């Protein structure tokens, strides 16, 4: 017997909106948002209860370009297969990879204070070669392949490595821009320089075509589907270790990285 068959008839007639929560840094692994970690919940959201629409509740400072692309591609595939409208609702931020996810939706609504954009690519690290020298440590690296020891933080930075890194970043940046243009189309303000990595707040993002309006999830879905609309919230499942607090070291490192990403936007 199916899920809908066992519901009272007055409930089964009420429209359902599936809400997919995409909260946090985008990265492979147990803690971050990843394609593997979100696949089950996204697949469920598009089929369970025969929803009338899907809402993405996004609150992310970004992260991995590859994982952002994979998650967004899964959302688009299911939206087209199931012929369901998808709306993104931005909370604190949909920045960098978070905005990549938002562009998977058919329309994007923001809070008046949401941070939107950061269409760019960043790579950050440390140069520790002087530090290890001061404490008497000698770095020994042996490679087969001229570029195998690329941007080694324990060696002086090489100009050729920086040039190579920028070439990689430029390609990812072009992919990001192509995704935004393909999804937002003629809604984008062609006179504005949108792809510098800058961010905009609420109505500023709307004015530049990066979002479609200011609005909140429940109120918007009630306007579109009636006051009797129901919501089914889908979030990522925590792994067994995290449920029992047994991944303290890994979580601490991930927490520092996540805080650093949020801090870029003053959050």
C-alpha positions in Angstrom: 0.0 0.0 0.0 1.5 3.4 -1.0 2.2 6.3 1.3 -0.6 8.4 -0.2 -3.1 5.6 -0.1 -3.0 5.4 3.7 -3.5 9.1 4.3 -7.0 10.5 5.0 -8.6 11.8 1.8 -8.6 15.4 3.0 -4.8 15.3 3.5 -4.1 13.5 0.2 -5.8 16.3 -1.7 -3.7 19.1 -0.1 -0.8 20.1 -2.4 2.7 19.1 -1.2 5.9 21.1 -1.5 9.2 19.2 -0.9 11.8 21.4 0.8 15.4 20.4 0.3 17.7 22.0 2.9 21.2 22.8 1.5 23.0 24.2 4.5 26.8 24.6 5.0 30.0 24.3 3.1 30.1 22.3 -0.1 32.7 19.6 0.1 33.2 15.9 -0.3 33.2 14.0 3.0 30.8 13.4 5.8 30.5 17.0 7.1 30.1 19.1 3.9 27.3 19.1 1.3 28.4 16.7 -1.4 26.7 14.9 -4.3 27.0 11.5 -2.5 25.7 12.9 0.8 22.7 14.7 -0.7 21.8 12.3 -3.4 19.2 10.2 -1.4 17.4 13.2 0.0 17.2 15.0 -3.3 15.9 11.9 -5.0 13.3 11.4 -2.3 12.2 15.0 -2.4 11.2 14.7 -6.1 9.1 11.6 -5.7 7.9 11.1 -2.2 4.3 12.1 -1.7 3.9 13.3 -5.4 4.9 16.9 -4.7 3.6 19.9 -6.7 6.8 21.8 -6.5 10.3 21.6 -4.9 11.9 24.4 -2.8 15.6 24.7 -2.2 16.4 26.3 1.2 20.0 27.4 0.6 22.4 28.7 3.2 25.9 28.2 1.9 29.2 30.2 1.5 30.3 27.8 -1.2 33.1 25.3 -1.5 34.0 22.7 -4.0 33.1 23.6 -7.6 32.9 20.0 -8.7 30.5 19.0 -5.9 28.4 22.2 -6.5 28.1 21.2 -10.2 27.2 17.6 -9.4 24.5 18.5 -6.9 23.0 21.2 -9.3 23.0 18.7 -12.2 21.1 16.1 -10.1 18.5 18.7 -9.2 18.1 19.8 -12.9 17.8 16.2 -14.1 15.1 15.4 -11.6 13.2 18.6 -12.2 13.1 17.9 -16.0 12.3 14.2 -15.5 9.4 14.8 -13.0 8.4 18.1 -14.7 8.4 19.9 -11.3 9.1 23.6 -10.8 12.0 24.4 -8.5 12.4 27.6 -6.5 15.5 28.5 -4.5 15.1 30.5 -1.3 18.3 32.1 0.0 18.8 32.5 3.7 22.1 34.1 5.0 24.0 33.4 1.8 24.1 31.7 -1.6 27.7 32.7 -2.4 30.2 31.0 -4.8 29.2 27.4 -4.9 26.1 28.2 -2.9 25.0 30.4 -5.8 25.9 27.6 -8.2 23.3 25.6 -6.4 20.7 28.4 -6.4 21.0 28.6 -10.2 19.7 25.0 -10.5 16.3 26.4 -9.6 13.9 28.0 -12.1 13.7 31.1 -9.9 15.6 32.5 -7.0 14.1 34.4 -4.1 16.2 36.1 -1.4 15.8 37.8 2.0 16.4 41.5 2.1 19.6 40.8 3.9 20.8 37.7 1.9 24.3 37.7 0.5 24.3 36.6 -3.2 27.0 36.1 -5.8 30.7 35.7 -5.4 30.9 34.2 -9.0 34.6 33.5 -8.9 37.3 31.0 -7.8 39.6 31.2 -4.9 42.6 29.1 -3.7 44.2 29.8 -0.4 47.2 28.3 1.5 50.3 29.0 3.6 54.0 29.3 2.9 55.8 27.5 5.7 59.3 27.1 4.2 60.9 29.7 6.6 59.1 28.3 9.6 60.4 24.8 9.2 63.9 26.1 8.5 64.0 28.0 11.8 63.2 24.9 13.8 65.8 22.8 11.9 63.6 20.8 9.6 64.8 20.0 6.1 62.1 19.3 3.4 62.9 16.3 1.2 60.7 15.7 -1.8 61.5 13.2 -4.7 59.1 13.2 -7.7 58.7 11.5 -11.1 57.1 14.2 -13.1 58.1 17.9 -13.3 54.8 19.2 -11.9 54.2 16.6 -9.2 55.3 18.8 -6.4 52.9 21.5 -7.3 52.6 24.5 -4.9 54.3 22.7 -2.0 53.7 24.9 1.1 57.1 23.9 2.5 59.0 25.2 -0.5 59.3 28.8 -1.9 56.5 29.6 -4.3 57.4 29.2 -8.0 56.1 31.6 -10.6 55.4 28.7 -13.0 53.2 27.1 -10.3 51.2 30.3 -9.8 50.7 30.6 -13.6 49.5 27.0 -13.8 47.1 27.5 -10.8 45.6 30.6 -12.4 45.0 28.7 -15.7 43.1 26.1 -13.7 41.1 28.7 -11.9 40.3 30.5 -15.1 38.8 27.3 -16.6 36.7 26.7 -13.5 35.6 30.3 -13.5 34.5 30.1 -17.2 32.5 26.9 -16.3 30.8 28.8 -13.5 30.0 31.8 -15.7 28.6 29.5 -18.4 26.3 27.8 -15.8 25.0 31.1 -14.5 24.3 32.5 -18.0 22.6 29.2 -19.1 20.3 29.2 -16.1 19.6 33.0 -15.7 19.7 33.9 -19.4 18.3 37.4 -20.3 17.4 38.1 -16.7 21.0 39.0 -16.0 21.9 42.7 -16.2 24.3 42.7 -19.2 25.6 46.2 -18.2 26.8 45.1 -14.8 30.1 43.3 -14.2 28.7 40.2 -12.4 31.6 37.8 -12.6 34.4 39.5 -10.5 33.7 37.5 -7.4 31.8 40.4 -5.8 28.6 39.9 -3.7 25.3 41.8 -3.4 22.7 42.1 -0.8 19.0 41.3 -1.3 17.4 43.8 -3.6 20.8 44.6 -5.1 21.0 41.0 -6.4 17.5 41.3 -7.7 18.3 44.5 -9.6 21.3 42.8 -11.3 19.2 39.7 -12.3 21.0 37.3 -10.0 17.7 36.8 -8.1 14.1 37.2 -9.0 12.7 38.9 -6.0 12.6 39.2 -2.2 10.4 36.5 -0.6 10.3 33.8 2.0 9.5 30.1 1.5 6.3 29.5 3.4 4.6 32.7 2.3 5.6 32.3 -1.3 4.5 28.6 -1.5 1.1 29.5 0.1 0.7 32.3 -2.5 1.4 29.8 -5.3 -0.3 26.7 -4.0 -2.9 27.9 -1.5 -3.1 28.2 2.3 -3.6 24.4 2.7 -0.2 23.6 1.1 1.8 21.0 3.1 5.6 20.9 3.4 7.9 17.9 3.6 11.5 18.9 4.7 14.4 16.8 3.4 17.9 17.2 5.0 21.1 15.2 4.8 21.4 12.2 7.1 24.3 12.2 9.5 26.7 9.3 9.5 26.8 6.8 12.4 30.0 8.2 13.8 28.7 11.8 13.9 25.5 10.7 15.5 27.4 9.3 18.5 30.0 12.2 18.6 32.9 9.9 17.6 34.4 12.1 14.8 35.6 14.9 17.1 39.0 15.5 15.4 37.6 15.6 11.8 34.7 17.8 12.9 37.0 20.3 14.6 39.1 20.7 11.4 36.0 21.0 9.2 34.5 23.5 11.6 37.6 25.7 11.3 37.5 25.6 7.5 33.7 26.3 7.5 34.2 29.3 9.8 36.8 30.7 7.5 34.5 30.5 4.5 31.6 32.2 6.4 34.0 34.9 7.7 34.7 36.0 4.1 31.2 37.4 4.1 31.2 38.8 7.6 29.0 35.9 8.9 
